[in-house]
Amino acid sequence: MSSEKSSATIFAPGGTDASFQAQQYTKGRLEIADLVDDPFQQFHAWFNHAQSQNVHQPETVTLSTAELPSGRVSARMVYLKELDDRGFVIYSNWATSRKAVDVQSNPHAALTFWWHELERQVRVEGQVERLTSEQSQIYYDTRIRGSRLGAWASEQSKELQSREELERRVSDVEERFKGQEKIPVPDFWGGLRVLPKTIEFWQGRESRLHDRFCYTKDEISQSEWKIRRLSP
């Protein structure tokens, strides 16, 4: 065995028992017989199970987008706020944010859920579409007042000279809507639905020999799904 040591600043940080060997995943297994035909129903079942097992904020998801023609990819953590029979919905600023620039040139996105407590992932890929202001208003009304005002005040991802600049913008918005409980959703803010073409369910297993099953939408029917087991 080589006695050379890595010069990396971080090397094999997931080691256990004072070794470099990564933690093993042993909490479950996944067989095709465990899956239902509809991936939305399958996700709903997994999500409900995550909630029942006290997974911390199972709605937390990485949203990945890419700008064209550069192909430059960006990712960020957001919250899943809705699942319907068409797709997965998140909410954000669609005027100034990096993700807004990306989807304007490339209306595709990927979502990745990671539920550590269950050693599970769900990966979603597909096209995106904006919700209408009327649809977005329904969720917007559930937010606390400060978050509703913040959506108006923040030019997301634009440079700020100071925290005070942001707080001044918030104060201006507070004055604008003073005494007004019903605040309209900004036209630049709202829901984005990811319309899945593929949805993968991933269960961690020992020795990195994970169980992976991918649902792919039938291109002809656009309603039926094919399920395939993938190599880990």
C-alpha positions as CSV (number, residue, x, y, z in Angstrom):
1,M,0.0,0.0,0.0
2,S,1.3,3.5,-0.9
3,S,2.5,5.6,2.0
4,E,1.9,8.8,0.1
5,K,-0.6,11.2,1.6
6,S,-3.0,13.5,-0.3
7,S,-2.1,17.2,-0.4
8,A,-5.8,18.2,-0.7
9,T,-7.1,20.7,1.8
10,I,-10.2,18.4,2.2
11,F,-9.8,14.7,1.6
12,A,-12.4,12.0,2.2
13,P,-14.2,14.0,4.8
14,G,-17.0,11.5,5.2
15,G,-14.8,8.9,6.9
16,T,-16.0,7.0,9.9
17,D,-14.2,5.2,12.8
18,A,-11.1,7.3,12.3
19,S,-10.7,6.0,8.7
20,F,-11.2,7.5,5.2
21,Q,-14.0,4.9,4.5
22,A,-17.3,6.6,3.8
23,Q,-20.4,5.9,5.9
24,Q,-22.4,3.0,4.6
25,Y,-26.1,3.3,3.7
26,T,-28.1,0.6,5.3
27,K,-31.6,2.0,6.1
28,G,-33.5,0.6,3.2
29,R,-33.8,-1.1,-0.2
30,L,-36.0,-0.4,-3.2
31,E,-37.5,-2.9,-5.6
32,I,-39.7,-2.2,-8.6
33,A,-42.6,-4.0,-6.8
34,D,-42.4,-1.2,-4.2
35,L,-43.3,1.4,-6.9
36,V,-46.7,2.6,-8.2
37,D,-47.3,3.4,-11.9
38,D,-47.7,7.1,-11.3
39,P,-44.5,8.9,-10.3
40,F,-46.5,11.8,-8.7
41,Q,-48.2,9.4,-6.4
42,Q,-44.9,7.7,-5.7
43,F,-43.3,11.0,-4.8
44,H,-46.3,11.9,-2.6
45,A,-46.0,8.6,-0.7
46,W,-42.2,9.2,-0.2
47,F,-42.8,12.8,0.9
48,N,-45.5,11.8,3.4
49,H,-43.1,9.1,4.7
50,A,-40.3,11.7,5.1
51,Q,-42.7,13.9,7.1
52,S,-43.8,11.1,9.3
53,Q,-40.1,10.2,10.0
54,N,-39.3,13.8,11.0
55,V,-37.0,14.4,8.1
56,H,-35.9,18.0,8.5
57,Q,-37.7,20.2,6.1
58,P,-38.3,17.6,3.4
59,E,-39.6,20.3,1.1
60,T,-36.0,21.7,0.7
61,V,-34.8,21.1,-2.8
62,T,-31.9,22.1,-5.0
63,L,-33.1,23.9,-8.2
64,S,-30.5,23.7,-11.0
65,T,-30.7,25.8,-14.2
66,A,-28.4,26.6,-17.1
67,E,-28.0,29.6,-19.2
68,L,-27.7,29.4,-23.0
69,P,-25.7,29.7,-25.2
70,S,-22.9,29.6,-22.6
71,G,-24.2,26.4,-20.9
72,R,-23.2,27.9,-17.5
73,V,-25.0,26.0,-14.7
74,S,-26.2,27.5,-11.5
75,A,-27.9,25.9,-8.5
76,R,-29.6,27.0,-5.2
77,M,-31.7,25.7,-2.4
78,V,-35.4,26.5,-2.5
79,Y,-38.6,25.1,-1.1
80,L,-41.1,23.0,-2.9
81,K,-44.4,24.7,-2.3
82,E,-46.8,22.7,-4.4
83,L,-47.2,19.4,-6.2
84,D,-50.1,18.9,-8.6
85,D,-50.9,16.6,-11.5
86,R,-48.7,18.6,-13.8
87,G,-45.5,19.1,-11.8
88,F,-43.5,20.6,-8.9
89,V,-43.9,24.3,-8.0
90,I,-41.4,26.6,-6.4
91,Y,-41.7,30.4,-6.0
92,S,-39.1,33.2,-6.6
93,N,-38.2,36.4,-8.3
94,W,-38.4,36.2,-12.1
95,A,-37.0,39.6,-13.1
96,T,-33.5,40.0,-11.6
97,S,-32.5,36.6,-10.2
98,R,-29.8,34.4,-11.8
99,K,-32.4,31.6,-12.2
100,A,-34.7,34.1,-14.1
101,V,-31.9,34.8,-16.6
102,D,-31.3,31.1,-17.0
103,V,-34.9,30.1,-17.7
104,Q,-35.4,33.0,-20.1
105,S,-32.8,31.5,-22.4
106,N,-33.3,27.8,-21.4
107,P,-36.8,26.8,-20.1
108,H,-35.5,23.6,-18.5
109,A,-34.6,22.8,-14.9
110,A,-33.7,20.0,-12.5
111,L,-34.7,19.4,-8.9
112,T,-32.8,17.3,-6.4
113,F,-34.3,16.3,-3.0
114,W,-32.0,14.7,-0.4
115,W,-33.5,13.1,2.7
116,H,-30.5,12.2,4.8
117,E,-32.5,10.6,7.6
118,L,-33.9,8.0,5.1
119,E,-30.8,7.9,2.8
120,R,-33.0,8.8,-0.1
121,Q,-32.9,11.1,-3.1
122,V,-35.5,12.1,-5.7
123,R,-34.3,13.7,-8.9
124,V,-36.6,15.6,-11.3
125,E,-35.8,16.9,-14.8
126,G,-38.1,18.8,-17.2
127,Q,-39.3,21.9,-18.9
128,V,-40.6,24.9,-16.8
129,E,-43.6,27.2,-17.0
130,R,-44.6,30.3,-15.0
131,L,-47.8,30.3,-13.0
132,T,-50.2,33.1,-13.6
133,S,-50.4,36.0,-11.1
134,E,-53.8,34.7,-10.0
135,Q,-52.4,31.3,-9.2
136,S,-49.3,32.8,-7.5
137,Q,-51.5,35.1,-5.4
138,I,-53.0,32.1,-3.6
139,Y,-49.7,31.0,-2.2
140,Y,-48.4,34.6,-1.8
141,D,-51.4,35.3,0.6
142,T,-50.2,32.5,3.0
143,R,-46.8,34.2,3.6
144,I,-46.2,36.3,6.6
145,R,-46.5,40.1,5.9
146,G,-42.7,40.6,6.1
147,S,-42.1,38.0,3.4
148,R,-44.8,39.5,1.2
149,L,-43.2,43.0,1.5
150,G,-39.7,41.5,1.0
151,A,-40.7,40.1,-2.3
152,W,-41.5,43.7,-3.4
153,A,-38.4,45.2,-1.9
154,S,-35.7,42.8,-3.0
155,E,-34.2,43.0,-6.5
156,Q,-32.9,39.5,-6.0
157,S,-29.2,38.9,-7.0
158,K,-28.5,42.5,-7.7
159,E,-25.6,44.1,-5.9
160,L,-26.3,46.0,-2.7
161,Q,-24.0,48.7,-1.4
162,S,-25.0,47.9,2.2
163,R,-27.6,46.2,4.4
164,E,-29.0,49.7,5.1
165,E,-29.9,50.0,1.4
166,L,-32.0,46.9,1.6
167,E,-33.7,48.0,4.8
168,R,-34.5,51.4,3.2
169,R,-36.2,49.6,0.3
170,V,-38.2,47.5,2.8
171,S,-39.2,50.7,4.6
172,D,-40.4,52.3,1.3
173,V,-42.5,49.2,0.6
174,E,-43.9,49.2,4.1
175,E,-45.0,52.8,3.6
176,R,-46.5,52.0,0.2
177,F,-48.7,49.3,1.7
178,K,-49.3,50.8,5.1
179,G,-52.6,49.8,6.6
180,Q,-53.2,47.4,3.7
181,E,-53.6,43.8,4.6
182,K,-54.3,42.5,1.1
183,I,-51.0,43.0,-0.8
184,P,-50.9,42.1,-4.5
185,V,-48.3,39.7,-5.7
186,P,-45.6,41.5,-7.7
187,D,-45.8,40.8,-11.4
188,F,-42.1,39.8,-11.4
189,W,-42.6,37.3,-8.6
190,G,-44.4,34.0,-8.5
191,G,-44.6,30.3,-9.1
192,L,-42.5,28.2,-11.5
193,R,-43.7,24.7,-12.3
194,V,-41.2,22.0,-13.4
195,L,-43.0,19.7,-15.8
196,P,-41.2,16.4,-15.4
197,K,-39.8,14.3,-18.3
198,T,-38.0,12.1,-15.8
199,I,-38.3,11.4,-12.1
200,E,-35.7,9.2,-10.4
201,F,-36.2,7.5,-7.0
202,W,-32.9,6.6,-5.3
203,Q,-32.4,4.5,-2.2
204,G,-28.9,4.4,-0.6
205,R,-27.4,0.9,-0.2
206,E,-24.1,-0.5,1.1
207,S,-20.9,-0.3,-0.9
208,R,-22.4,2.5,-3.0
209,L,-24.5,-0.2,-4.8
210,H,-27.6,2.0,-4.6
211,D,-31.1,1.1,-5.8
212,R,-32.2,3.6,-8.6
213,F,-35.5,3.6,-10.6
214,C,-36.2,6.2,-13.2
215,Y,-39.7,7.1,-14.5
216,T,-39.6,8.4,-18.1
217,K,-42.7,10.0,-19.7
218,D,-43.8,8.3,-22.9
219,E,-43.2,10.8,-25.7
220,I,-46.2,9.6,-27.7
221,S,-49.0,9.3,-25.1
222,Q,-47.5,12.0,-22.8
223,S,-49.5,10.4,-20.0
224,E,-47.9,6.9,-19.5
225,W,-44.6,6.4,-17.7
226,K,-41.9,3.8,-18.3
227,I,-40.0,2.6,-15.2
228,R,-36.4,1.4,-15.6
229,R,-33.8,0.3,-13.0
230,L,-30.5,2.2,-13.4
231,S,-27.0,1.1,-12.5
232,P,-25.6,2.8,-9.4
